[in-house]
Amino acid sequence: MRVVPGEWTASVVRFVRRHREPVVVQTLRSAAAATIAYVVALRVSPEAAPLTAPLTALLVVQVTLYATITTGIRRVNSVVAGVVIAIGFSVLVGLTWWSLALLILASLVVGHLVRVSEFVPEVAISAMLVLGVTRVGDTAWARVLETVIGAVVGLAFNLLFAPPVWVVAAGESIEGLARRVRQLMLRMGEEAAGRTPVDHATARLHEARRLDHDIVEVDAALKQAEDSLRLNPRVREGLLHRVVLRTGLDTLEICTVVLRVLARSLTDLAKERDPEPLFAPETGAALERLLSEIADAVVSFAVLVTTDVSVSAESAEARLTTELRAATATRDKLAQLLLAEIQQDAAQWQLHGAVLTEVNRILDELDTEHRSRRLLEELDRCSREERELMPRLTRLRKYVRGAGRNRRAVSRRSM
């Protein structure tokens, strides 16, 4: 197959444009680190083909520095544990079918005990590979050496070439989720203002349920962003960024759950009133306007929690406050109209009350005071957990910051 120069150039351009995507970054970093680890292992390891080193580098080098460190530690622990078990079995019983079965069983149990997480099978693999050779001692320690080389190269690669911070990608995912919620709210409002066929209302309910899959994808992007903020020397307020994004996604997730319940209430109401309209014309128009205003507020909320610059954040918060104020006024008007309808015909008063309750819940979740209170609570909780888990690291941070403040004060006095 002949490659056209123009097509090859276009492919390279598309690849360069995607250079910040996680898949592209991971591919380039893993390939480079594995190659370097193999070159280093060729000079140090007694093995002719030290493939354990590049394999370890491939497993250790992750998109974030935090994941690289934690993965490297678990990987080295798993190999060392497997080697120690294999040496013990080679001295006591050697290699037979029943000793192999015991070796695998013991390796898997030890893997769970030393908490190597996804590398539990690696304990058994290392033990089997070492036990299956004649020169157990040399091969065992060569495998440990290659594993350490791969882990060190992977860690050094991320330290020298710091991985990007994936906050922007996570923010785009959160905003994308908010805009999908907005589009669904707008469609629900338009249909609620007129005669809604049952199949249309059911379709909106299925759309609301599908938002759960979107939340899973956004949560994965957010976890990657949270890992990229941990132990990253380029980030000063990593905890604050993590908590702001996490609490923002939690709020949107609650809103999607309430929206699904609202879609269910409208579907039940459509079944009860078919073929008549769901509401009186004025009530339906008020509900459509309210859902439109809440939909805009959802997007503004997402922009607020994903904005770093203080000026832009203040603008987003002001816009959110204005939209929530307008939505609250429309909600009060809708409540009066629904009360009037119930007084005339109380047949579906439970569903009318459910609709009002659900929009109230969304407004409460988006409220700026509620968000600030939740944010402070989460910051206190996360700070307390970090102090309890890593007391020495916390004291070291305080010492470094205090020393830095003292140096700045001395320099100011000397000027």
Secondary structure, DSSP 8 states (H G I E B T S, - for coil): ----HHHHHHHHHHHHHTTTSHHHHHHHHHHHHHHHHHHHHHHH-SSSS-THHHHHHHHH--SSHHHHHHHHHHHHHHHHHHHHHHHHHHHHT-S-HHHHHHHHHHHHHHHHHTT-GGGHHHHHHHHHHHHTSS-HHHHHHHHHHHHHHHHHHHHHHHHHS----THHHHHHHHHHHHHHHHHHHHHHHHHHTS---HHHHHHHHHHHHHHHHHHHHHHHHHHHHHHHHTT-TT-S-HHHHHHHHHHHHHHHHHHHHHHHHHHHHHHHHHHHHTTS-SS-HHHHHHHHHHHHHHHHHHHHHHHHHT--SHHHHHHHHHHHHHHHHHHHHHHHHHHHHHHHHHHH--TTHHHHHHHHHHHHHHHHHH-HHHHHHHHHHHHHHHHHHHHHH-HHHHHHHHHHHHHHHHHHHHHHHH-
